[in-house]
């Protein structure tokens, strides 16, 4: 069975009033993400050892293996983008009490969390991702990864929220201004409800 592009959990134009326009989502979801899914299916088709495996298994299995780097890149990007769409909301930016309490406990406050997350998003040189994860220690932690790398493979924690900081994520809306894109995400787009639900399930 081949992998398929997941539908966006909101209408393609639903974020346009909050700093992510329809053109961005049509390109990012419909072209970039779709291309990773198509490429992954082509690679799995040619590799019997990967056939029938889950996306998560393929990401973990291919991580750090030179001969499987194209598989890792496309599988990682498919997984990362799937989590990214869940990290966005047309009603984003509001932090539920259960998550706020944990952010205060582990970072000292909501503003401190946002500062650390922004530092990770801006500190990721070139393409990559900024993540809020629940570390194996039970504490929330900010992680950044390059290119297709993902906490799913590195074991740094269970992912609660992610921001794509590849240029294709922000160039239409914010040109080269990654700091503004990150602020807009943290304050107006981030689906903290989804993050809080994942925290409670963990
Ligand atoms: Fe992306």
Boltz pocket constraint, residues with backbone or C-beta under 6 A from the ligand:
constraints:
  - pocket:
      binder: B
      contacts: [[A, 28], [A, 32], [A, 81], [A, 164], [A, 166], [A, 168], [A, 169]]
      max_distance: 6.0
